[in-house]
Amino acid sequence: MASQRILLHVCCGPCAIVPAQRLIEAGWEVTALFHNPNIHPLTEYLKRREGILNVADRIGFKVICKDDEYDPQTYFRAVSQREANRCFHCYAIRLERAHSIAKRGRFDAFTSTLLYSKHQKHETIAGLGRDIAGGGSPIFYYEDYRTGWQEGIEASKKWGIYRQQYCGCLYSEYERFRKDLQNVSGAGKPDS
């Protein structure tokens, strides 16, 4: 009997290591989907894309890169005036696309590396995935990959995989580095 096929939405190389390894060990035939219109700027997108391709080459799974669908305007339109709940809308864009591709490709299931990160809204992602699947085929496959957090970090460092400093969107970049702006703006002020 052929193994079941799963489409694994991936956001970057480091976050893909543990989920991909666990799925393969469990007998799944893994294909990754790199679809992330939220990532800003384009240079960051390209670094993360290269990271996932490196991880896929090391572990041994296929990757679908939807570069033709990289359009940050899609993300900004979805979150505009909804910034307080932007992560939900960002998850929805990516999980809905993963479901669509998994359905068209006749995959048995789909899931996401978003379930690996300790910084993401885990329950929101899991609930949204189940809602999008709607009890039909493909199913949303749930696993809590956060238990492998440190393992993934260590492997990505050992392998030299690009490790990003923020979630991906312009808002998360600002939140991550705003202290640097405060430090710079405090320096060099003229005395009153």
Secondary structure, DSSP 8 states (H G I E B T S, - for coil): ----EEEEEES-HHHHHHHHHHHHHTT-EEEEEE--TT--SHHHHHHHHHHHHHHHHHHT-EEEE-GGG--HHHHHHHHTT-GGGHHHHHHHHHHHHHHHHHHHTT-SEEEEGGGT-TTS-HHHHHHHHHHHHTTSSSEE----GGGGHHHHHHHHHHHT----SS-SSHHHHHHHHHHHHHHHHHTT----
